[in-house]
Amino acid sequence: MEKRTKIPQGWGGVGVRKPRFRMKLQSWRIRHEVLYGILLVRGIALSVLAEEIGVHPRTVNRWIYEGSKPNQENIDKLCRLLGYPEEILFYEKPDGV
């Protein structure tokens, strides 16, 4: 039997354990409920919507889950595709409601 060299503790390939290097888990809270509800009722997947509009699926994901607002060109495409006016699709609740 060979004698193995002792590996110093901390060099065992465990990776970095410092909390500052860990990424925060994303919260999957729906921020754009109207658009998500329309897509859900019609059975349209985010990737299909992204393909029809001509944007990356991650962009549509940001609109729904992160609450970012699309540019005016994409808003017009969404309105035409879904058949709803901009006032309904991008209705913002007043503060305190």
KOLFIBA-791878 format. One line per field, with one value per atom (N, C-alpha, C): residue in one letter; x, y, z. Coordinates in steps of 0.2 Angstrom, whole numbers. Layout:
residues N
code	[A|...]
xx	[X|...]
yy	[Y|...]
zz	[Z|...]
***
This chain:
residues 97
code	[M|M|M|E|E|E|K|K|K|R|R|R|T|T|T|K|K|K|I|I|I|P|P|P|Q|Q|Q|G|G|G|W|W|W|G|G|G|G|G|G|V|V|V|G|G|G|V|V|V|R|R|R|K|K|K|P|P|P|R|R|R|F|F|F|R|R|R|M|M|M|K|K|K|L|L|L|Q|Q|Q|S|S|S|W|W|W|R|R|R|I|I|I|R|R|R|H|H|H|E|E|E|V|V|V|L|L|L|Y|Y|Y|G|G|G|I|I|I|L|L|L|L|L|L|V|V|V|R|R|R|G|G|G|I|I|I|A|A|A|L|L|L|S|S|S|V|V|V|L|L|L|A|A|A|E|E|E|E|E|E|I|I|I|G|G|G|V|V|V|H|H|H|P|P|P|R|R|R|T|T|T|V|V|V|N|N|N|R|R|R|W|W|W|I|I|I|Y|Y|Y|E|E|E|G|G|G|S|S|S|K|K|K|P|P|P|N|N|N|Q|Q|Q|E|E|E|N|N|N|I|I|I|D|D|D|K|K|K|L|L|L|C|C|C|R|R|R|L|L|L|L|L|L|G|G|G|Y|Y|Y|P|P|P|E|E|E|E|E|E|I|I|I|L|L|L|F|F|F|Y|Y|Y|E|E|E|K|K|K|P|P|P|D|D|D|G|G|G|V|V|V]
xx	[4|0|4|3|6|4|9|7|5|-1|-3|-1|1|2|-4|-3|-9|-10|-16|-18|-20|-18|-20|-27|-30|-37|-38|-44|-45|-43|-40|-37|-41|-46|-50|-55|-54|-59|-66|-67|-73|-76|-72|-74|-74|-76|-76|-82|-81|-87|-88|-86|-87|-94|-98|-105|-105|-100|-100|-99|-97|-96|-103|-107|-113|-118|-121|-126|-133|-137|-143|-148|-152|-157|-163|-165|-170|-177|-180|-187|-191|-196|-200|-207|-207|-213|-215|-222|-224|-225|-222|-222|-227|-228|-233|-239|-244|-249|-254|-255|-259|-257|-251|-248|-247|-245|-244|-251|-256|-263|-265|-264|-266|-263|-256|-252|-255|-256|-258|-265|-270|-276|-276|-272|-272|-267|-263|-258|-252|-250|-244|-238|-233|-227|-223|-219|-214|-210|-207|-202|-206|-212|-216|-217|-219|-221|-214|-209|-203|-201|-202|-200|-205|-211|-216|-214|-212|-210|-204|-199|-192|-187|-189|-184|-182|-177|-174|-179|-180|-185|-183|-177|-175|-178|-179|-182|-189|-193|-200|-200|-195|-195|-194|-190|-189|-195|-199|-205|-210|-210|-215|-213|-207|-204|-200|-197|-193|-197|-202|-206|-203|-198|-196|-201|-201|-206|-203|-206|-203|-203|-199|-199|-205|-206|-212|-214|-208|-209|-212|-209|-211|-218|-220|-226|-232|-230|-235|-235|-230|-230|-234|-234|-238|-245|-247|-254|-257|-253|-256|-257|-252|-252|-257|-258|-263|-270|-270|-277|-279|-275|-277|-273|-277|-273|-268|-263|-258|-260|-266|-268|-270|-272|-274|-268|-264|-258|-253|-252|-247|-250|-256|-259|-255|-253|-250|-254|-254|-258|-256|-260|-258|-255|-251|-248|-253|-252|-256|-262|-262|-268|-265]
yy	[-6|0|6|11|17|22|26|31|37|39|45|52|57|63|66|69|73|79|80|86|91|97|102|103|104|106|112|112|118|118|113|112|106|104|98|99|104|105|107|110|112|118|122|128|134|140|145|145|146|146|153|158|165|167|170|172|177|181|187|184|178|175|172|171|167|172|169|173|173|178|178|174|170|167|172|171|175|174|179|178|178|173|172|175|181|184|187|187|189|197|201|208|211|208|210|205|206|201|201|207|207|204|205|202|194|192|185|182|185|182|181|186|185|179|179|173|166|166|160|158|162|160|158|161|159|153|152|146|148|154|156|156|152|151|158|159|165|165|159|158|159|157|158|165|169|176|180|178|181|180|174|173|177|178|181|189|191|198|200|195|196|198|196|197|191|191|186|183|177|175|178|179|182|189|193|199|199|194|193|191|187|185|191|196|202|206|206|210|208|201|198|197|195|193|199|203|208|215|216|222|227|225|230|232|238|239|239|236|236|243|243|250|250|256|258|253|251|247|240|237|231|231|237|238|238|241|241|234|230|223|219|220|216|217|224|226|223|223|220|213|209|202|199|203|200|203|209|212|216|219|223|230|235|242|243|247|248|250|253|255|249|244|238|234|233|228|231|238|241|245|243|247|247|252|253|254|250|252|258|262|268|266|270|269|268|263|262|258|255|250|243]
zz	[0|0|0|-4|-5|1|3|8|4|5|2|5|2|5|7|13|16|12|10|7|13|12|18|17|23|24|20|16|13|5|4|-3|-6|-4|-6|-12|-15|-21|-19|-13|-11|-14|-17|-20|-15|-17|-13|-9|-2|2|5|2|5|2|7|5|-1|-1|-6|-13|-14|-21|-23|-18|-20|-23|-29|-32|-28|-28|-25|-29|-26|-30|-33|-39|-41|-39|-37|-35|-41|-42|-48|-46|-44|-43|-49|-51|-57|-56|-60|-59|-64|-70|-75|-76|-71|-71|-77|-80|-85|-91|-93|-99|-98|-92|-90|-90|-88|-88|-95|-99|-106|-110|-109|-111|-109|-102|-99|-102|-102|-105|-112|-116|-123|-124|-119|-120|-124|-124|-127|-123|-125|-121|-122|-117|-118|-124|-125|-131|-137|-138|-144|-145|-140|-140|-142|-139|-141|-148|-151|-158|-163|-161|-165|-165|-159|-159|-162|-161|-164|-159|-152|-147|-144|-140|-136|-131|-129|-124|-117|-116|-109|-109|-114|-114|-112|-115|-113|-105|-103|-96|-92|-94|-90|-90|-95|-95|-90|-89|-85|-78|-77|-70|-67|-71|-68|-68|-72|-72|-77|-81|-86|-91|-94|-99|-106|-111|-118|-121|-126|-130|-134|-137|-140|-146|-150|-155|-153|-148|-145|-142|-139|-137|-142|-148|-153|-156|-157|-159|-155|-148|-143|-144|-144|-145|-151|-157|-163|-162|-160|-159|-154|-149|-144|-144|-148|-149|-143|-139|-134|-134|-132|-133|-127|-128|-124|-117|-116|-109|-105|-108|-105|-103|-108|-108|-103|-103|-98|-93|-90|-85|-79|-76|-70|-64|-59|-53|-49|-47|-43|-37|-34|-27|-22|-17|-12|-13|-19|-20|-20]
***
